[in-house]
Amino acid sequence: MNIVQKNSTGQFFSVEAAATAENIQIQTLPYSIRILLENALRKNGGNVAATDVQNLLNWKQNVGTSVDFYPARIILQDYTGVPCVVDLASMRDAAVKLGMPAETINPAIPVDLVVDHSVQIDKAGNPAAMAFNIKREYERNTERYKLLKWAQKSFDNFQAIPPDTGIIHQINIEHLSPVVQFDQKSNTLYPDSVFGTDSHTTMINGLGVLGWGVGGIEAEACMLGEPSIFSIPEVIGVHLTGTLPSGVVATDLALSMTQVLRENNVVGKFVEYFGPGYQQLGVADRATLSNMAPEYGSTCGYCPFDENSIAYLKLTGRDDELIARTTEYMRDNALAYQSQNDAQVQYSQVIEFDLSKVTTSIAGPKRPQDRIALGEAAAEFKKAVEAPLGNHGFGMSRENLKDNVPVDLDGDHETLRTGDVLIAALTSCTNTSNPTVLIGAGLLAKRAVEKGLKVSPKVKTSFAPGSQAVTRYLTATGLMPYLNDLGFNIVAYGCTTCIGNAGPLHPAIEEALQKTDMACAAVLSGNRNFESRIHPLIKGNYLASPILVVAYALAGNMLVNLQTESLGNDQNGQPVYLKDIWPTTAEIEKYAKQFVNSATYKAAYKDIFDGRAEWNQLDVPESETFAWDDDSTYVANPPYFDDQIAHKAVTPKVKALKALAVVGDSVTTDHISPAGFIPLDSPAGEYLTAHHVKGRDFNSYGSRRGNHHVMVRGTLANTRLNNALGQGKQGGYTTYWPTKTVMPIFDACQKYQQDGTGLIILAGKDYGMGSSRDWAAKGVKLLGVSVVIAESFERIHRSNLAMMGMLPLQYAAGDTAETLKLDGSETFSVELPEQLQPKQELLVKAEKEDGSVVEFKTTLRLDSLAEIKYFRMGGILNQVLAEEE
């Protein structure tokens, strides 16, 4: 049977033909598996006998088996994108020094970088706020932005979308994705797919495009033509029935779904939606669901392509030719949703979910999966105050519910009370792709203003739309002035409160919180509310729909039951209840149909690459290689290729290693990787001070990810790290074994490097859990670590260690550092055979100070032959560079 077929636009690799050739009915395969299958078919030239193709055709029997996946494109945001660009620029330098043309190093697939993570809400609640925030943004980030602008000029297949344009995921779904790619050279059609260096890349699944978040190291490898090697996942089908009740919105659905899927443990699995209820959801609602996949733990939340997807392409102004090509291909290649085949699709598990049972909800106080029905929110906040310190509690007493302190807010004499809402933010990509919830917020604001309700000056209100289309349709509806009246002025177009860029509170409020440790709250229309993420002084953080964000801003306190107590009094002194001003679904849809149209999106994206005056005024000369500034504290040329350029051995040391850290279970990438503010007296702070940077200008580790000098000094420096080698001293300390002196980890590593001594880390279970954080791997590599032995590894971190050329080893079942009586004083050596094989058994010898030796077996966690190559070459980037020579 011919696997390559044709339609009116071009040729394509038929997943149905491949399935038929193996006596498999295509209707039995989940739609997300069909996309993986097409990728394997295409990359193997249509060879149905290829191993990856066979494994995917029989995916249920091969869950956990590794396959290669080649995404169609890469999308980056600036926090994670700057280090990627730094690495590419460094590779290009190295290539030139090795006698290769500079253009040898260039992305092999399209790369879009959206600058959206650097703006902070320094000012809010007034019309001048956005201009002030942008000014401060450029003051802080000009060096980084010049690097990105240079990359745009110097690399093919790379384009940067300037700051203050919108949020990465909203731009991706509204504008960048074609849904179906077309290679004109080969006249081949294939599904769009995308990897992003932001975990919420999963939002694109709402449009029927497969994509998820990866670490920057993996993204770099893929953009240079390497495959992503990952395990065939279980696929959990979510069968949706019913329709959402009037007044219940997509945010409520997303929070309910997050709770249910967390309870069903979908971590690391694919989730795929289907059923009659699925057909009731438009793409904006689906995108809200898909965006929350990291919160419910799955790799993706896939929404198969259907008529609603076509309607969304039309709404967002895609051209007719693209829509026609996409529609024809998805149908011809059995990738379009067919409701009549629902019963035939074979999932690993099916979860039933009735949309009609969803109610208005919030989630918090510290995790997105902890959903609370609106009517129970006030009581739950009271419980959280008294509950033990943890995911559900603040560890305070009942008496603290009465805490209050007077504050002077520039002449407004207010009283700060327990439960006060201090941040109310319309933020993040979770909701701002969805006109329904934003129009709903505008309608509630209109009715509140008309009744004379106001927001307390204690509340920091802000609005950061995900795209400029939002401003256009809210202005067209006439609702924007009402949001402005309540203080929800637009402060930025970018990721703000949800990623910790909420900015400062009023100084008097911050001083009061520092003195009293009072339990106050933030309410945001975002997707993450982890402890200290929104603001370090705010204890309770709640996710909610934009409509509820406005409502809580009016109520002003979490102890107000919005279902039974008033939001305030109208002009006549009469109480106003939430039910009096809550919009119905019909009212919202009427506005949406009238004012949200393709002209709105076409206008918003017409000049997307042009940028504001501040961006265009950045003077960046065109050059094949980047002009590194040795005095820069933001961007520096990393040393990854120094030995390769000098033709020295690059395989890491595995003999005579000394232990840098001995840590327990659940050490996260937040413990390992530099994050948050930079302390004045830390090694990184001392470095910046020595380079004439004042403390107020330190900025964050995140903003300095392009400078390895700063980042390596912040690696393993978390104040909450418990390293047994710190001899009781918590934080980034270790014992330098030659003198048995306890010192900062960075200082010890400097001495070890002078000694020529390699390093090892011993860890417990789930080492490297949490966000992907590339610097958790890059940092330890630069500290001199070559081997990590753990009881188990988090998937992405293990992969990152392998791609940075380190040796991850796993103890044999039942073995731990404790059972083997290893205290970290030993000298370690790994016995490596000439020919390494994935997951083979390796012997480790640990020589104690008295000369005795402990021998123990480990499993090599280089899980593929490709990863073994990376190890031999010192890392994946070194391997790619070697292949180009």
Summary of the structure (lengths in Angstrom):
residues: 885
radius of gyration: 27.3
end to end distance: 40.4
largest distance: 87.7
contacts: 3238
relative contact order: 0.10
helix: 40%
strand: 19%
